[in-house]
Amino acid sequence: MRILKWMALGFAGLIVLVAGLLGYVRFAMPNVPPADQSLHIEATPQRLERGKYLAEHVVGCMGCHSKEDWTTLGHPIIPGTEGEGGDPVFDERIGLPGTVLPKNITPYNLGQYSDGELVRVLRTGVRKNGEPLFPIMPYQALAQMDQEDMYSLVTYIRSLPSIKNDVPDHSLQPPVNVIVRTIPKDAGPYPAPVDPKDTVAYGKYLVTIGACVDCHTPVDAHHQPIASLYLAGGFEFPYLNNALQRHPGGGVLRTPNITPDPATGIGTWTKARFLARFHEWQGKAGLAKNVHLNLDKGDYMPMMPYREISGMTDGDLGAIYDYLRSVPAVRHAVVRFDAPKL
């Protein structure tokens, strides 16, 4: 009886401990510094231009936070939806533990944010109300953006036309709904600006803030990037149709190896070939690709945001190429596409 009593007390103590831990995580986290309410970002023409470039072509803000036409090659943004959020729907159909919808980033939703609060959410993933974003929003990458680029990004977001569109909050399954609160952290000081003339270093900066690693590096069972396969491709996307539903016949799309391995990566690519890969999505060539696909018959829809990235300057794309040539070559053959069974 004494043993049973001690077991009962131990079990009760364990319950209290777990409840206390969960309570701490729920009410004391995320634990990041408060927003700098004294911050006021001057909206200069230079910042607006730079912020537009970053948001539309480098860090992918507009592709995720606008509606895209998923029946058209390159899934272009539908005009008039820029920043309204709500599409695509990230959920169990693509392997997520719940439902996450990109937020409305126009002034309709963010107009009540101070500049400091907007900087905090972009750099730490913590919203005005203290709630965390799901890390499919690449705030950990944006935290590596230098101060002037961050201020430029905020300036552009502030300039978007206000669009009334109420986006439901995300709904995550346990225990992810608790774990997600532990991820945000203090972003720390801004990194020093990188000289664009140092093309390898500047290319690394662009690859970092563009979160290229998120798609081009496969993850382990805990959804952590596998360091030995850095940029070696193989990250899997379930085959999706134009409504972002998993195709009933299955199928998988995988990202390519972009390390300089000559056999399985881009080691044989010249800079001219690399640039041409994006040039073909520009101007008249890009319009020629504006064709509708029959996805139900297995037409190939790349997840790579070619239309957005093609708007980068040749200098920036060339810097990315120079950086990719500097990373370790990884022999990693990737089967790009397993077509669904029809």
C-alpha positions in Angstrom: 0.0 0.0 0.0 2.9 2.4 0.8 4.4 1.7 -2.6 1.1 2.4 -4.3 0.8 5.6 -2.3 4.2 6.8 -3.4 3.5 5.8 -7.0 0.3 7.9 -6.9 2.1 10.8 -5.4 4.8 10.5 -8.0 2.3 10.4 -10.8 0.4 13.4 -9.4 3.7 15.3 -9.1 4.5 14.5 -12.7 1.1 15.8 -13.8 1.7 19.0 -11.9 5.2 19.3 -13.4 3.9 18.8 -17.0 1.0 21.2 -16.4 3.3 23.8 -15.1 5.6 23.4 -18.0 2.8 23.7 -20.5 1.4 26.7 -18.6 4.8 28.4 -18.8 5.2 27.7 -22.5 1.6 28.9 -23.1 1.7 32.1 -21.2 5.4 33.1 -21.0 6.5 32.2 -24.5 7.4 33.3 -27.1 9.9 35.2 -25.1 11.4 37.9 -27.3 12.2 41.6 -26.5 9.3 44.0 -26.9 8.9 46.0 -30.0 10.8 49.3 -30.3 7.9 51.7 -30.1 10.2 54.7 -30.7 11.2 53.5 -34.1 9.9 55.6 -37.0 11.1 54.5 -40.5 11.3 57.4 -43.0 9.7 56.3 -46.2 12.1 57.6 -48.8 11.8 56.9 -52.6 15.0 54.9 -52.4 13.6 52.7 -49.6 10.4 52.2 -51.5 12.2 51.1 -54.6 14.5 48.8 -52.7 11.7 47.3 -50.7 9.6 46.6 -53.8 12.6 44.8 -55.3 13.2 42.7 -52.2 9.5 41.9 -51.6 8.6 41.1 -55.2 11.8 39.4 -56.4 14.1 38.3 -53.6 12.4 37.2 -50.4 9.1 36.0 -51.9 6.6 38.2 -49.8 4.2 38.7 -52.7 4.1 35.2 -54.0 3.0 33.8 -50.6 0.8 36.7 -49.5 -1.1 37.1 -52.7 -3.4 34.8 -54.7 -1.7 32.9 -57.5 -3.1 31.2 -60.6 -2.1 27.6 -60.0 -3.4 26.5 -63.4 -0.8 28.6 -65.2 2.8 27.7 -65.7 4.9 29.5 -63.0 1.8 30.2 -60.9 1.7 34.0 -61.6 0.1 36.4 -59.1 -3.5 37.3 -59.9 -3.5 41.1 -60.4 -5.4 43.0 -57.7 -4.7 40.4 -55.0 -1.2 41.6 -54.0 -0.7 41.2 -50.3 -4.3 40.1 -49.4 -3.2 36.7 -48.1 -5.3 33.6 -47.6 -3.9 31.6 -50.4 -2.3 29.1 -50.8 -3.7 27.0 -47.9 -0.8 25.1 -46.3 -2.2 22.1 -44.4 -2.2 18.3 -43.9 -2.4 17.8 -47.7 1.3 18.9 -47.9 2.4 17.3 -44.7 1.8 20.1 -42.2 0.4 19.5 -38.7 -2.6 21.6 -39.1 -3.7 24.6 -41.3 -1.7 27.7 -42.0 -2.9 30.5 -44.2 -0.6 33.4 -45.2 -1.7 36.6 -43.5 -3.1 39.8 -45.1 0.0 42.1 -45.2 -1.8 45.2 -46.6 -2.7 48.1 -44.3 -6.1 46.5 -43.8 -4.5 44.1 -41.4 -1.1 45.7 -40.6 -2.2 49.3 -40.4 -2.4 49.1 -36.6 1.2 47.9 -36.3 3.8 50.4 -35.4 7.1 50.3 -37.3 8.7 48.6 -34.4 6.0 46.0 -34.2 6.3 45.3 -37.9 10.0 44.9 -37.7 9.6 42.6 -34.7 7.2 40.3 -36.5 9.4 40.1 -39.6 12.6 39.4 -37.6 11.3 37.2 -34.8 7.9 35.8 -36.0 6.0 37.3 -33.0 2.9 39.3 -33.8 1.6 42.4 -32.2 -0.6 40.4 -29.9 2.3 38.3 -28.8 1.3 35.2 -30.7 3.9 33.3 -32.8 3.8 32.8 -36.6 4.3 29.3 -37.9 7.9 29.1 -39.2 6.7 28.4 -42.8 7.0 32.2 -42.7 10.8 32.5 -43.1 11.3 35.0 -40.3 14.5 33.3 -39.3 15.9 34.1 -42.7 14.6 37.7 -42.6 16.4 38.1 -39.3 19.6 38.0 -41.3 18.6 41.0 -43.4 20.7 44.1 -42.8 19.0 47.1 -41.2 18.6 49.3 -44.3 17.1 46.4 -46.3 14.7 45.7 -43.4 13.6 49.3 -43.3 13.1 49.3 -47.1 11.0 46.1 -46.8 8.8 47.8 -44.2 8.5 50.9 -46.3 7.2 48.9 -49.3 4.7 46.8 -47.2 3.3 50.1 -45.8 2.8 51.3 -49.4 0.5 48.4 -50.5 -3.1 49.3 -51.3 -5.4 48.2 -48.5 -7.4 45.1 -49.3 -10.3 44.0 -47.1 -9.7 40.3 -46.6 -10.0 38.6 -43.2 -7.7 35.6 -43.1 -8.5 32.9 -40.4 -5.8 32.3 -37.9 -3.7 29.1 -38.2 -4.9 26.0 -36.5 -2.2 23.6 -35.4 -2.4 20.1 -34.0 -0.9 19.2 -30.5 1.9 19.2 -29.6 3.0 21.5 -32.5 0.6 24.2 -31.3 2.8 24.3 -28.1 6.2 23.7 -29.8 5.7 26.6 -32.2 5.7 29.0 -29.2 9.3 27.9 -28.3 10.8 28.7 -31.7 10.9 32.6 -31.9 13.9 34.1 -30.3 15.7 37.5 -30.0 16.9 38.3 -33.5 19.8 40.2 -32.0 21.7 43.1 -33.7 21.4 43.6 -37.5 24.2 42.0 -39.5 26.6 44.4 -41.2 25.8 45.3 -44.8 27.6 43.1 -47.4 29.4 44.8 -50.2 27.8 43.7 -53.5 31.3 43.9 -55.1 32.2 40.8 -53.0 29.9 38.6 -55.1 30.4 35.4 -53.2 29.5 37.1 -49.9 26.7 39.0 -51.4 25.3 35.9 -53.1 25.3 34.2 -49.8 23.4 37.1 -48.3 20.7 36.9 -51.1 20.5 33.1 -50.7 20.1 33.5 -47.0 17.4 36.1 -46.9 15.6 34.4 -49.8 15.5 31.2 -47.7 16.7 29.1 -50.6 17.8 26.5 -48.0 14.2 25.9 -47.0 13.4 24.3 -50.4 16.7 23.1 -51.7 17.9 21.2 -48.6 16.1 18.0 -47.6 15.0 17.6 -43.9 15.3 14.8 -41.4 12.6 13.0 -39.5 12.4 16.1 -37.2 12.0 18.4 -40.2 15.4 19.9 -39.6 17.7 20.6 -42.6 20.3 17.9 -43.2 23.6 19.8 -43.0 25.5 17.3 -45.1 23.0 17.9 -47.9 23.1 21.7 -47.9 21.4 22.9 -51.1 21.7 19.4 -52.6 18.0 19.2 -53.4 15.5 16.4 -52.7 13.0 18.4 -50.6 9.6 16.9 -51.4 6.4 18.6 -52.4 3.3 16.4 -52.8 1.9 16.7 -56.4 -0.8 19.3 -56.3 -3.6 20.2 -58.6 -4.8 23.7 -59.3 -6.8 23.9 -56.1 -3.7 22.9 -54.1 -5.3 19.6 -53.3 -3.2 16.5 -53.2 -3.7 14.6 -56.4 -5.7 11.4 -55.8 -3.1 9.5 -57.8 -0.3 10.6 -55.6 3.0 11.9 -57.1 5.9 13.8 -55.7 7.8 16.9 -56.9 11.4 17.3 -55.6 13.7 20.3 -55.6 17.0 20.0 -57.7 20.5 19.8 -56.4 22.1 23.3 -56.9 25.5 22.5 -55.5 28.5 22.5 -57.9 28.6 18.8 -58.2 29.1 18.1 -62.0 27.1 14.9 -62.1 24.0 15.6 -60.0 24.1 19.4 -59.5 25.0 22.5 -61.5 28.7 22.0 -61.6 28.7 22.1 -65.5 26.6 25.2 -65.7 28.2 28.4 -66.9 27.0 31.7 -65.5 25.4 32.4 -68.9 23.4 29.3 -68.7 22.4 30.1 -65.1 21.2 33.5 -66.0 19.4 32.2 -69.1 17.4 29.9 -66.9 15.7 33.0 -65.4 15.8 35.2 -68.5 13.4 32.8 -70.2 10.7 33.9 -67.7 11.2 37.6 -68.5 9.4 39.9 -71.0 7.9 38.3 -74.1 9.6 35.0 -73.3 7.8 35.0 -70.0 4.5 35.8 -71.6 5.0 32.9 -74.0 5.1 30.7 -70.9 1.8 32.0 -69.7 0.0 28.9 -70.7 -2.6 26.9 -68.8 -1.7 23.4 -67.8 -3.8 20.3 -67.5 -2.5 19.3 -64.1 -4.9 16.4 -63.9 -3.1 14.8 -66.8 0.3 15.2 -65.1 1.5 18.4 -66.7 4.6 19.6 -64.8 4.1 22.6 -62.4 7.4 23.8 -60.9 7.2 25.1 -57.4 10.2 27.4 -58.0 9.0 31.0 -58.2 10.7 31.7 -61.5 8.5 34.6 -62.4 9.4 36.5 -59.2 13.1 35.6 -59.2 13.5 36.4 -62.9 12.9 40.1 -61.9 16.3 40.1 -60.1 19.1 42.0 -61.7 21.8 40.0 -63.6 24.3 41.3 -61.1 22.3 39.8 -58.2 21.6 36.5 -60.0 25.3 36.4 -60.9 26.3 36.8 -57.3 24.0 33.9 -56.4 25.7 31.8 -59.0 29.2 32.8 -57.6 28.1 31.8 -54.1 26.6 28.5 -55.3 29.9 27.7 -57.0 31.6 28.2 -53.7 29.6 25.8 -51.6 30.7 22.1 -51.1 29.7 19.9 -54.1 27.4 17.2 -52.9 26.8 14.0 -55.0 23.1 13.6 -54.6 21.0 12.4 -57.5 17.4 13.6 -57.3 14.4 12.2 -59.1 12.7 15.5 -59.9 9.2 14.3 -60.5 7.2 11.1 -59.8 4.1 11.6 -61.9 0.8 10.7 -60.3 -0.9 7.4 -61.2 -3.9 8.4 -63.4 
